[in-house]
Structure formats: structure tokens, C-alpha cells
Amino acid sequence: MPGVPPSPGVQHVQAPRGRALAKALDRMRHDSGLRRKVFLGTTVAAVSVITLVTVILTVLALTSSAQTADRLAAAGDVIVGATLLLAAIAAIVALVAYAVSTGAPDIRLSVQLGPFANQPQFEAVHPNDMLGLFDVPQPTKVRIFLRNESGYSAKNPAILIRLRRIIFEPDLNVLARDPGWVYVGIAEEVIGEVEYFLHQLQWDGGPTYSIHGHSTRVLPPLNLYHLSHIPDDFLGPPALTFEILAEGYRKITSLSVDFLVDEVSRYPQEKHNPQWM
């Protein structure tokens, strides 16, 4: 009756079935090998059923009591219909194969620079010159992780880092020892009527460094030396901008940077960024 909940016995039977179905669907979603087997099995079964039904209907058409011309016409219609169905299945298989080979990746970024992921923080000292720069006296190692959330591989990945309101004196000899990292110079940017410069670093994975679907890549460590911060409230807080590139893919993520001076945060953030962005 409407509004009457099922009896405990019915609930006991339905719950395991629902859990089993949810478990099977979850496995299908995460197991690409299982999805491939299910798709291939379904395709083979559909082709087999169509072939068997075509043979049966053709035999029935040819052995019917109708005139010869009508029997041949009926058999021809059956064969034409089966051909169209098989052609439709072939088109679906081709579309799926194209989608699998051309799908876009979905790359997330995690930066280890400070006590929390994606919360860059440098320990600096008070300015001691006319420019009022906050210097970072110690070398800083940046660890960067890229995770591909998609089932499609990210081919020929690269990442470009721009340092905003952070002066960087690159030591080319040191960078040469960091595999894949290259200093690519300074870019100009204008905010309002103020022009300032962005130091840029780039890492290229190359065609042999694909980030496969549902996997994580650890990039070579990046060692930064001789960093300074330009305090200027008009330009906003300092930041690191990461431009992630791959074949047919581009994503830009910006992280505000905090400077800790005498254990006091100059740019505290109200909330922590997620571990993956």
C-alpha cells in the first residue's frame, strides 16, 4: 500500500542487492580493464544475437509458403536490416575508439612549499636596504606533484612557473643540476598603470613522460636561491602562478604566497587550499 514501508524481510533482501550493484558500478568506474571487457563482451553478444536472428529469419522467409519472389524479397529485407544494425554497431565502436584516443586529461596540482600543501610560505628577514626587500636567506626546495584525474593520458606535459612580486636571482649552474628545469627569463605585466616583471621557470616532461590516467607524477625538485619579496599593497599579495600544459590541454592555477617574518605571517590566508588544485 502507498505510504507503507516494506517489511523488514523485504528490506533485508533488497539492501544486499543494492550494495552489490553499487559496488559493481563503482568497480566499473575505477577499473578501465573491466570496462573494456564489459564493452567488448556486450559488442560480441550483440553481433552474435543479430547474426543468429538474421539466420533464423532468413531461413523462415525462404521456407515460408509465399511465392518465390516474396520469399526472396523477405529474405533480402532481413539481410538489409541486419546489415544496417551491424553498421550501426561498427560506427559506435569507431566512435568509442576515437573518444578513447582523443580524450582530454584533467591534471591537478599539489605544491609542497611550507607546512601545508598548496600553501606556499617562505621564511624571510626584515628589510635591511633602501629598497625595503624581504630576503629569504635559506635555499628553498619546491616539490611539485601532478595528478591526472581523467582516464586519458596527458601527453608531452610541461609546467611554467611565474613568480609575482618575488625577485629571483637564478643561479644557472644550480638550475642545470635540476633535471628538466630551465630559467626562461622575465615577462612584463601591467596592473593599472604599473609595470612589473615576472620571473619564469619551466619544466618539460617531453613525449616520453606522459602522465597516465588516474596516476600521479612527481616532478624533479626545484631549488630556489636568492629570493626577495617586494612589499607593495597596491599590487596585492605575492603569488606563484602555474601554467600546466599538455597536448590539447592548458590550465592555470595561482597560489598566494605568505612570508613569515619573525614567526609572524605577513599575508595570512583565511582558509587552506585543498591538497589538489
Contacts in CASP RR format, 6 or more apart in sequence:
PFRMAT RR
TARGET T0000
AUTHOR 0000-0000-0000
METHOD contacts of the structure
MODEL  1
MPGVPPSPGVQHVQAPRGRALAKALDRMRHDSGLRRKVFLGTTVAAVSVI
TLVTVILTVLALTSSAQTADRLAAAGDVIVGATLLLAAIAAIVALVAYAV
STGAPDIRLSVQLGPFANQPQFEAVHPNDMLGLFDVPQPTKVRIFLRNES
GYSAKNPAILIRLRRIIFEPDLNVLARDPGWVYVGIAEEVIGEVEYFLHQ
LQWDGGPTYSIHGHSTRVLPPLNLYHLSHIPDDFLGPPALTFEILAEGYR
KITSLSVDFLVDEVSRYPQEKHNPQWM
6 14 0 8 1.000
27 34 0 8 1.000
28 34 0 8 1.000
28 35 0 8 1.000
28 38 0 8 1.000
30 214 0 8 1.000
32 151 0 8 1.000
32 214 0 8 1.000
39 96 0 8 1.000
43 89 0 8 1.000
43 93 0 8 1.000
46 89 0 8 1.000
47 86 0 8 1.000
47 89 0 8 1.000
50 82 0 8 1.000
50 85 0 8 1.000
50 86 0 8 1.000
50 89 0 8 1.000
51 82 0 8 1.000
53 82 0 8 1.000
54 78 0 8 1.000
54 79 0 8 1.000
54 82 0 8 1.000
57 78 0 8 1.000
58 75 0 8 1.000
58 76 0 8 1.000
58 78 0 8 1.000
58 79 0 8 1.000
61 71 0 8 1.000
61 74 0 8 1.000
61 75 0 8 1.000
61 76 0 8 1.000
61 78 0 8 1.000
62 71 0 8 1.000
62 72 0 8 1.000
62 75 0 8 1.000
63 71 0 8 1.000
64 70 0 8 1.000
64 71 0 8 1.000
64 74 0 8 1.000
66 74 0 8 1.000
100 152 0 8 1.000
103 150 0 8 1.000
103 152 0 8 1.000
104 150 0 8 1.000
104 152 0 8 1.000
104 248 0 8 1.000
104 249 0 8 1.000
105 148 0 8 1.000
105 150 0 8 1.000
105 151 0 8 1.000
105 152 0 8 1.000
105 153 0 8 1.000
105 154 0 8 1.000
105 211 0 8 1.000
105 213 0 8 1.000
105 246 0 8 1.000
105 249 0 8 1.000
106 148 0 8 1.000
106 149 0 8 1.000
106 150 0 8 1.000
107 146 0 8 1.000
107 147 0 8 1.000
107 148 0 8 1.000
107 149 0 8 1.000
107 154 0 8 1.000
107 157 0 8 1.000
107 211 0 8 1.000
107 244 0 8 1.000
107 246 0 8 1.000
107 249 0 8 1.000
107 251 0 8 1.000
108 146 0 8 1.000
108 147 0 8 1.000
108 148 0 8 1.000
108 149 0 8 1.000
108 276 0 8 1.000
108 277 0 8 1.000
109 118 0 8 1.000
109 144 0 8 1.000
109 145 0 8 1.000
109 146 0 8 1.000
109 242 0 8 1.000
109 244 0 8 1.000
109 253 0 8 1.000
109 276 0 8 1.000
109 277 0 8 1.000
110 117 0 8 1.000
110 118 0 8 1.000
110 144 0 8 1.000
110 145 0 8 1.000
110 146 0 8 1.000
110 147 0 8 1.000
110 275 0 8 1.000
110 276 0 8 1.000
110 277 0 8 1.000
111 117 0 8 1.000
111 118 0 8 1.000
111 120 0 8 1.000
111 142 0 8 1.000
111 143 0 8 1.000
111 144 0 8 1.000
111 145 0 8 1.000
111 240 0 8 1.000
111 242 0 8 1.000
111 255 0 8 1.000
112 142 0 8 1.000
112 143 0 8 1.000
112 144 0 8 1.000
112 145 0 8 1.000
113 119 0 8 1.000
113 120 0 8 1.000
113 121 0 8 1.000
113 122 0 8 1.000
113 140 0 8 1.000
113 142 0 8 1.000
113 143 0 8 1.000
114 120 0 8 1.000
114 121 0 8 1.000
115 121 0 8 1.000
116 272 0 8 1.000
116 273 0 8 1.000
117 273 0 8 1.000
117 275 0 8 1.000
117 276 0 8 1.000
118 255 0 8 1.000
118 272 0 8 1.000
118 273 0 8 1.000
118 274 0 8 1.000
118 275 0 8 1.000
118 276 0 8 1.000
118 277 0 8 1.000
119 255 0 8 1.000
119 258 0 8 1.000
119 269 0 8 1.000
119 272 0 8 1.000
119 273 0 8 1.000
120 240 0 8 1.000
120 255 0 8 1.000
120 256 0 8 1.000
120 257 0 8 1.000
120 258 0 8 1.000
121 257 0 8 1.000
121 258 0 8 1.000
121 259 0 8 1.000
121 260 0 8 1.000
121 265 0 8 1.000
122 136 0 8 1.000
122 140 0 8 1.000
122 227 0 8 1.000
122 229 0 8 1.000
122 257 0 8 1.000
122 258 0 8 1.000
122 259 0 8 1.000
122 260 0 8 1.000
123 136 0 8 1.000
123 138 0 8 1.000
123 259 0 8 1.000
123 260 0 8 1.000
123 261 0 8 1.000
124 134 0 8 1.000
124 135 0 8 1.000
124 136 0 8 1.000
124 137 0 8 1.000
124 229 0 8 1.000
124 259 0 8 1.000
124 260 0 8 1.000
124 261 0 8 1.000
125 134 0 8 1.000
125 135 0 8 1.000
125 137 0 8 1.000
125 261 0 8 1.000
126 134 0 8 1.000
126 261 0 8 1.000
126 262 0 8 1.000
127 133 0 8 1.000
127 134 0 8 1.000
127 135 0 8 1.000
127 231 0 8 1.000
128 135 0 8 1.000
131 230 0 8 1.000
132 231 0 8 1.000
133 167 0 8 1.000
133 228 0 8 1.000
133 229 0 8 1.000
133 230 0 8 1.000
133 231 0 8 1.000
134 228 0 8 1.000
134 229 0 8 1.000
134 231 0 8 1.000
134 259 0 8 1.000
134 261 0 8 1.000
134 266 0 8 1.000
135 227 0 8 1.000
135 228 0 8 1.000
136 224 0 8 1.000
136 227 0 8 1.000
136 228 0 8 1.000
136 229 0 8 1.000
136 259 0 8 1.000
139 223 0 8 1.000
139 224 0 8 1.000
139 225 0 8 1.000
140 223 0 8 1.000
140 224 0 8 1.000
140 225 0 8 1.000
140 227 0 8 1.000
141 221 0 8 1.000
141 222 0 8 1.000
141 223 0 8 1.000
141 224 0 8 1.000
142 221 0 8 1.000
142 222 0 8 1.000
142 223 0 8 1.000
142 224 0 8 1.000
143 218 0 8 1.000
143 219 0 8 1.000
143 221 0 8 1.000
143 222 0 8 1.000
144 159 0 8 1.000
144 203 0 8 1.000
144 218 0 8 1.000
144 219 0 8 1.000
144 222 0 8 1.000
144 242 0 8 1.000
145 216 0 8 1.000
145 217 0 8 1.000
145 218 0 8 1.000
145 219 0 8 1.000
146 154 0 8 1.000
146 157 0 8 1.000
146 159 0 8 1.000
146 211 0 8 1.000
146 216 0 8 1.000
146 217 0 8 1.000
146 219 0 8 1.000
146 244 0 8 1.000
147 211 0 8 1.000
147 215 0 8 1.000
147 216 0 8 1.000
147 217 0 8 1.000
147 276 0 8 1.000
148 154 0 8 1.000
148 211 0 8 1.000
148 212 0 8 1.000
148 213 0 8 1.000
148 214 0 8 1.000
148 215 0 8 1.000
148 216 0 8 1.000
148 217 0 8 1.000
149 214 0 8 1.000
150 213 0 8 1.000
150 214 0 8 1.000
151 213 0 8 1.000
151 214 0 8 1.000
152 213 0 8 1.000
153 210 0 8 1.000
153 211 0 8 1.000
153 212 0 8 1.000
153 213 0 8 1.000
154 210 0 8 1.000
154 211 0 8 1.000
154 213 0 8 1.000
154 246 0 8 1.000
154 247 0 8 1.000
154 249 0 8 1.000
155 207 0 8 1.000
155 210 0 8 1.000
155 246 0 8 1.000
155 247 0 8 1.000
156 205 0 8 1.000
156 206 0 8 1.000
156 207 0 8 1.000
156 209 0 8 1.000
156 210 0 8 1.000
156 246 0 8 1.000
156 247 0 8 1.000
157 205 0 8 1.000
157 206 0 8 1.000
157 209 0 8 1.000
157 210 0 8 1.000
157 211 0 8 1.000
157 217 0 8 1.000
157 244 0 8 1.000
157 245 0 8 1.000
157 246 0 8 1.000
158 202 0 8 1.000
158 203 0 8 1.000
158 204 0 8 1.000
158 205 0 8 1.000
158 206 0 8 1.000
158 244 0 8 1.000
158 245 0 8 1.000
158 246 0 8 1.000
159 202 0 8 1.000
159 203 0 8 1.000
159 219 0 8 1.000
159 242 0 8 1.000
159 243 0 8 1.000
159 244 0 8 1.000
159 245 0 8 1.000
160 184 0 8 1.000
160 200 0 8 1.000
160 201 0 8 1.000
160 202 0 8 1.000
160 242 0 8 1.000
160 243 0 8 1.000
160 245 0 8 1.000
161 200 0 8 1.000
161 201 0 8 1.000
161 202 0 8 1.000
161 222 0 8 1.000
161 240 0 8 1.000
161 241 0 8 1.000
161 242 0 8 1.000
161 243 0 8 1.000
162 187 0 8 1.000
162 198 0 8 1.000
162 199 0 8 1.000
162 200 0 8 1.000
162 240 0 8 1.000
162 241 0 8 1.000
162 243 0 8 1.000
163 198 0 8 1.000
163 199 0 8 1.000
163 200 0 8 1.000
163 201 0 8 1.000
163 238 0 8 1.000
163 240 0 8 1.000
164 189 0 8 1.000
164 198 0 8 1.000
164 235 0 8 1.000
164 238 0 8 1.000
164 239 0 8 1.000
164 240 0 8 1.000
164 241 0 8 1.000
165 196 0 8 1.000
165 229 0 8 1.000
165 230 0 8 1.000
165 232 0 8 1.000
165 235 0 8 1.000
165 236 0 8 1.000
165 237 0 8 1.000
165 238 0 8 1.000
165 239 0 8 1.000
166 199 0 8 1.000
166 227 0 8 1.000
166 228 0 8 1.000
166 229 0 8 1.000
166 230 0 8 1.000
166 238 0 8 1.000
166 240 0 8 1.000
166 257 0 8 1.000
167 199 0 8 1.000
167 227 0 8 1.000
167 228 0 8 1.000
167 229 0 8 1.000
167 230 0 8 1.000
168 199 0 8 1.000
168 224 0 8 1.000
168 226 0 8 1.000
168 227 0 8 1.000
169 225 0 8 1.000
169 226 0 8 1.000
170 183 0 8 1.000
170 199 0 8 1.000
170 201 0 8 1.000
171 225 0 8 1.000
171 226 0 8 1.000
172 183 0 8 1.000
174 223 0 8 1.000
174 225 0 8 1.000
175 181 0 8 1.000
175 182 0 8 1.000
175 183 0 8 1.000
175 201 0 8 1.000
175 223 0 8 1.000
178 220 0 8 1.000
178 221 0 8 1.000
178 222 0 8 1.000
178 223 0 8 1.000
179 220 0 8 1.000
180 203 0 8 1.000
180 204 0 8 1.000
180 205 0 8 1.000
180 220 0 8 1.000
181 201 0 8 1.000
181 202 0 8 1.000
181 203 0 8 1.000
181 220 0 8 1.000
181 222 0 8 1.000
182 201 0 8 1.000
182 202 0 8 1.000
182 203 0 8 1.000
182 204 0 8 1.000
183 199 0 8 1.000
183 200 0 8 1.000
183 201 0 8 1.000
184 200 0 8 1.000
184 201 0 8 1.000
184 202 0 8 1.000
185 199 0 8 1.000
185 200 0 8 1.000
186 197 0 8 1.000
186 198 0 8 1.000
186 199 0 8 1.000
186 200 0 8 1.000
187 197 0 8 1.000
187 198 0 8 1.000
187 200 0 8 1.000
188 195 0 8 1.000
188 196 0 8 1.000
188 197 0 8 1.000
188 198 0 8 1.000
189 195 0 8 1.000
189 196 0 8 1.000
189 197 0 8 1.000
189 198 0 8 1.000
191 234 0 8 1.000
191 235 0 8 1.000
194 234 0 8 1.000
194 235 0 8 1.000
196 230 0 8 1.000
196 235 0 8 1.000
198 241 0 8 1.000
201 222 0 8 1.000
203 219 0 8 1.000
203 220 0 8 1.000
203 222 0 8 1.000
209 217 0 8 1.000
211 217 0 8 1.000
211 246 0 8 1.000
229 238 0 8 1.000
229 257 0 8 1.000
229 259 0 8 1.000
230 238 0 8 1.000
231 266 0 8 1.000
237 256 0 8 1.000
237 257 0 8 1.000
237 258 0 8 1.000
237 267 0 8 1.000
238 256 0 8 1.000
238 257 0 8 1.000
238 259 0 8 1.000
238 267 0 8 1.000
239 254 0 8 1.000
239 255 0 8 1.000
239 256 0 8 1.000
239 257 0 8 1.000
240 254 0 8 1.000
240 255 0 8 1.000
240 257 0 8 1.000
241 252 0 8 1.000
241 253 0 8 1.000
241 254 0 8 1.000
241 255 0 8 1.000
242 252 0 8 1.000
242 253 0 8 1.000
242 254 0 8 1.000
242 255 0 8 1.000
243 250 0 8 1.000
243 251 0 8 1.000
243 252 0 8 1.000
244 250 0 8 1.000
244 251 0 8 1.000
244 252 0 8 1.000
244 253 0 8 1.000
253 277 0 8 1.000
255 273 0 8 1.000
255 277 0 8 1.000
256 267 0 8 1.000
256 269 0 8 1.000
257 267 0 8 1.000
258 265 0 8 1.000
258 266 0 8 1.000
258 267 0 8 1.000
258 268 0 8 1.000
258 269 0 8 1.000
259 265 0 8 1.000
259 266 0 8 1.000
259 267 0 8 1.000
260 266 0 8 1.000
END
